[in-house]
Amino acid sequence: MTISLSDAGKRYNRDWIFRHLTYQFEAGKSYAITGPNGSGKSTLLQVISGNTMVNEGTIKWQLNEKRIADEKVYKEVSIAAPYLELIEEMTLSEFLQFHNSFKPFLPGVGITDIIEVIGLEKAVNKQIRYYSSGMKQRVKLAQCIFSDTSLVLLDEPCTNLDAAGIELYHRLITAYCKNRMVVVSSNDEVEFSFCQAIINIGDYKKSH
C-alpha cells in the first residue's frame, strides 16, 4: 500500500483544516501526524482512510503498484480512535467473532489468541459495557491491529491506558505491524516514538 496526496486540502464550511499537502506514504513505514488539539490531525487520518474526501487536490491509493478504487479502500484499512464505539451489548468473544466476519484477522491468529494477548481472558464472557475505559481501549486496539489490512490507523491510541496498557500497545506494534503502513495521530511521543517520519499538520494550515 502506498498513498499519494497531491496539493490536497480539506475544509469544513469556509475553514481550511489543511491545504497544499503533497506527501507520499510508503508501504511498510510508520508515520506520525502531530499538532495541537483541534488542529486537524484526526481529519487528515480520516482522509487517509478514504472515509472523508478532499476538497481540492487528489489522493491516490495503490496496492502492489495497482490503483485501488476509492470505494474499495476500506478493505485495506483498520482504525482505532476514541470516537469509534464498540458494540457494548456484546461479550468480547461475540464482538471479535462479529468483527472477523466482515474484516478477517491476520492469518494464523485466532480469537482465543487475541483475547490472551490483550490479557482479557477473565472478562471474555462479560458484556463490553461493563469494561473499564482501559479495557475498552485494549479491545479497540486489538480489533484494529489484528485485522488483516495493509494500513493501520491509530488516533490517540493510548487514550485511557495505564502503564501496562501502553507497554501492550508497543508490543502489538512490534509483533504485528511489521511490513504494514502505520499512521499515528497524536501529540504524545509515547504513542509515536517508533515512527520513522513526522508530519506536523501546522505546516499545512494556510488559509488561502
N, C-alpha and C positions, 0 to 999 in steps of 0.2 A: 504493500500500500504506500503510495506517495500522494501528497496533497499539495496542489499548487494554487496559491492565491495571487492574483494579478490586479494591482491597483484597486483592491477590494475595499468597499465602505459599507457600513451598516448604520442606519438611522432609525430612530423612533420619532414620529412626527417630524419636527424640524431639527431635532437634536442629533448630531452625528455622534455615534458611540466610538467609532474609529473610522479612519479614512486613509486612502493611499497606502494600503497594506499589501506589499508584494513580498511573498515568502514561500519557500519550498520546504515542506515537511517530508523527511526521507524515511523510508522503510527501516524499521528496527532501531530507530533512535528515540531518545526521550527528551521532551521539551517542557519548559515551564512557562506559563503565562502569568506575569506578575503585574502588580499595580494596586493602588489603594482600593478600599471597598467602594463599590458603586462605579468603578472606572470602566467596566465593560468586559472584565475577564470571562464571566460566565456567558456573555453574549457571543464572544469570539469562540468559545468552546461549542456553543450551540450551532454556530455557523460551520465549524469544522465537522460537526456530527452530521450535517445535512438537514438538521431539524429546522433551521432558520436560514432563509436565503439572503444574499447580499443585495443591497440597493444599487450598488454600482460596482464596476469591475467584474471579475469572474473568479470562480473556484472550481477546480477540476480534481477529481479523484481517479487514481489509476491503481490497478492491481496486476502485477506481472506485466507491466507496460501496456495493459489494455484499459481503456477508459471505462469507468463504472457509471452507468446511468444514474442521474441524481436520485431517482425513486428507488434504486437498489442499494444505495449506500448504507442504509440502516442495517443491512445483513452483516456488514463488516465492522459494526461499531458497538461497543458496550460502554456504558457510562455509569458512574456513581456520583451522586450530587445530593446536597442537603434538601433540595426542593423536590426530589423524586420520592414518592411514597411507596412503602411496602404494602402488600395485601395483609392487613393486620389480623383479619379473621382466620387466616390460615396458620397452621403449625409450620415450623421451619421445614420439615421434610416435604409437606404439601406444597409450600411455596417454591422450593427448589425443583420439585418434580414439574410443577406448572411452568416455571421459567424454562426448564430444559426442553419442554415440549415445543417451544417456538424459537428458542435460541440455545442450541445444544452446547453442552460443556466440552472442555478440552478433551481430546481423545485419551482414554485410559484413566480419566478422573471420574469416579462415581460420587453419588450424593453422600454416601456414608463417609467417603474420604474427605469431602469438602467440610462436612459438619465437624469431623475430627480435627482438621487443620485449623479451623477457626475457633476451636475449643468450646463448642456449644452442645456437646453430646447430652448433657444433663437437661437441656432445655428443648430437646428435639420435638417433644410432643406437646409443648406449651404454645398457645396462640401467640403470635408475634406481638400483639397489642400489650401483652404482659411483660415484654422485654424492656430492659433499661435502654436509655438512648445509646449507650456504648455498644450493647449487644446488637441493637438495630443497625448501627454503623458497620459492625463486622459482617452482618448479613448483606448489606448494600455492597460492600467491597467484594464479598465472595461472589455474588451474582454477576458482578461486573468482570472481575479478574478471571474467574473460571470459565466465562463464556468463550467459545471458540471463535474469536474475532481477530482481525488484523490490527484494529485500532482500539486502544483502551483510553478512555477519557475520565479524568478524576478531578472533580471540583471540590476543593477543600476536603481532601479525603480523610483527614484525621479529626474532623469535627466530632466532638463527644468521646474521643478515645482517650483512655488513660495510658500510662507508660507502656504497659503490656500490650495494649491495642496498637500503639504506634510501632512497637517492635514487630508485631504480627504484620502490620502493613508493609514494612520494609522486607520482611521475609517473603511475603506474597509477590512483591515486585521482583525480588531477586530470583525466586524459584519459577515463577510462571509468566514473566513478561519479557524474557529473552527473545530476541528476534521479532518483537512486536513493537509497533509505534505506541508510545505512551505520551499523553499530553496532560499536564497537571496545571490546574488553575489555582493559584494560591499566593498569599503574602508571606507564608511561613516557611522558612528554609527547611525546617524539619520535614515538610511534606514533599519538597522537590530537590533535596540535596543530591540525589542520584542523577538529576537531569543533565544532559550534555549541552543544551542550549537554552537561553533565557530570552523571552520576548517581553519587553515592557510595553504594555498597552498604552501607557502615557506618551510613547514616541509616535503614536498614530492618532492623536487627539486633535488634529487640525480641523477647524470648523468650516473651512471654505476651500 
